Amino acid sequence: MFVPDRQPTILHADLDAFFASVEQRDDPRLRGRPVIVGMGVVLAASYEARAYGVQGAMGGARARRLCPEAVVVPPRWPAYVEASRAVFAVFERTTPLVEGLSIDEAFLDVRGMERIAGSPGRIADRLRREVREQVGLPITVGVARTKTLAKLASTFAKPDGLMVVPPDDELTFLHPLPVEFLWGVGPVTAARMHAHGIATVGQVARLGEEALVALFGRAAGRHLHAVAGNRDPRPVRRRRRRRTFGAQSALGRASRSPEALDTTLVSLVDRVTRRMRSSGSAGRTIMLRLRFGDFSRTTRSLTLPEATAATRTVLAAARGLLAAATPEVERRGITLLGVAVGNLADGGAVQLALPLEDPAGDALDAALDRIRDRFGPAAVTRASLAGRDPGLAAWLSPRPRGGPPGGAR
């Protein structure tokens, strides 16, 4: 079991307004000006634009009303891929223990490096300087004994800052924070806490595990009690590179209409591509996996000219593969449907739009990802899935104020 070091040796490195910072780096005319990346939906906003209230996943029209002076630019995925790779190269030169979280952030573990590289704070300061000098981008680093505190420290140090949480000051730093800052506390849980008069992390810690279990259930209660006391045993793990991203659904032996199969396919592709985007991956080969009524299996595949993680692109390819297999499905029946994306681009990649793709598809994916990250995977769904899944239908039904949001069509 991982035991946190007695010293703050975990770094959380997070690039500041990454997409917008790349645009400002590459175009000197944008430096110091409010910049919005994304035409229909805001994918990223510079800190100059954020000062006007512009946020990611916000509609473009509203963002322009809030900040009429903003310069709006379309996303340039290849530039972001190149910048991410350069930054992660700096991470890898800093320590061999790097756990990438997304295209623009990572945890680094620098334990045992003090004699050769200095204190964790000095290492973090040098990392920030090297990213600025070698890649030309601002980056914020939080340093602490645990992942939870390191990430919180980087949040408070933004933009372009550094914060080290000393071991003796951990709870002094953590306990006054609003409960919304706790890892795993979303809007619904926070609302329930406020309803019980719980507003700060310190109040959560003082409640005790039994009371939290009674209020939020065994798993959630134990988790909340642990993180409120800064007991976070998660180590920094160097992630192995994945070869594919996939998902599948067992269908049973009942016959399925083409419409029902398409609904399942949409759900699978949506799940797979979201996971790809969250890890900063893109792939060229789309695979459709089928298990027939006689338990035999087959796999159909299609390789695209460019790597992608765009839902619309992957779905179009998967639909084509399913259409080609329809005669066999109708003859033999189908009991399992799966989708996978392979032939992945190098680590740190994001989706690259095909030459004839409408970039709005990328903006929609980014907006959906941000909403689901904030409010949960069922907070928004595609219209083709609405009403066809009982669990999803329950989420989409009207709720009292304070409950999770309904699904946007």
C-alpha positions, 0 to 999 in steps of 0.5 A: 500500500502506498504511504505518502512521503513525510515531505511534499513530494507530489507535484500537480502541474497544470498548464494555464488556459492551455488552448488559449495560451498556445494561440497567444504564444503563436500569434503575438497580436493576441498577447494580453488580449481576451482570447476565446477558442471555439466558434460555436461553444467556448473550448477555452478562454484566456485569463483576460477573457475570464475576467469578463465571466467567460468560461469553458463550455459556454455558448459562443454568443453569450461569451461574446456578449460578456466580452465584446472585445474578445478575439475568437479563433477556431481550435488548432488541434495539431498545434495543441498536440505538439505543445502537449508533447513538448511539455510532457517531455519536460515532465519526463526529464524532471522525474520518471514518475509522471501520471498524465491526467489529460493533454494539459495536466499531470501528477509528478512524484519527485520523492528521493530526488532531493540530493540530486535535484533539490527540494520539491519546491525548487524542482517545481520552480525549475519545471515551471521555468523550463516549460516557459523557456522551452515551450513558451507556455505558462504553467502552475504547479501545486506541491503537497504530500497527497494528490488531493492537496497538490491539485488543490494547491495548483488551483489556488496558485493559478495563473502561472504560480507555485504553491507548496503546502507544508506538512504541518499546515495541511489541515490549516489549508484544507479545512477552511475550504468550501465543501465544493473543493473536496475531490468527489463532491459535485453540485448534488452532494454539495447541495445536500451538505448545505441542506444539513448546514455543512459548508466547509471541509473542516465541518465534514471532518468534524462530523466523523465517519459514522455520521457521514455514512448515515447521511451519504451511504457507506462508500461516499461517507467513508470517502468523504471522511478520508479526503476531509482528513487528507487521507489520500493513499493514491500513488503517482502511477506511470500509466501504460500506453493503451492500445485501444479504447473500447466498450461493448454491450450484451444484448441477450437473445431477443431480436433487435430492430435496426433502430435499437441496434443503432441506439446501442451503437450511439451509446457505445461510441459516445462512451468510447470517444469521451474516454479517449478525449479525457486521456488526450488520445486519438485513433485511426482504426475503428473496430466493430465487434459482433457476437451472433446468436450461435455464439460465433464472433467477428470483427470488422474494421476501418482505418481512417486517413487521420487520427480522431476522437470526434464522436461524429467521425467515429460513429459514422465509421461504426455505422458503416461497418454495422450496415455492411454486417446487417445481412449477417446479423439478420440471418444469424441474430446478434447477442453482443455489440462492441466498438473499439478504436485502435491505432492510437496516436502518440501519447498527448494527442487529441482529436484531429479533424478530418479535412471535410469535417465541420469543426462544430462537431469538436466544439459539441464534444468538448461542451458535452465533456465539460458538462458531464465532468461537472454534473455527472455522466447522465447530466446531458445526453444525445437526442437519439438516446433520450427515452430509450434507457429507463435509467437515463429517462429517470435522470431526464424527468423533472426534478426539484430545485437543487437536483441534478440538471435535466438532459439537454437535447 
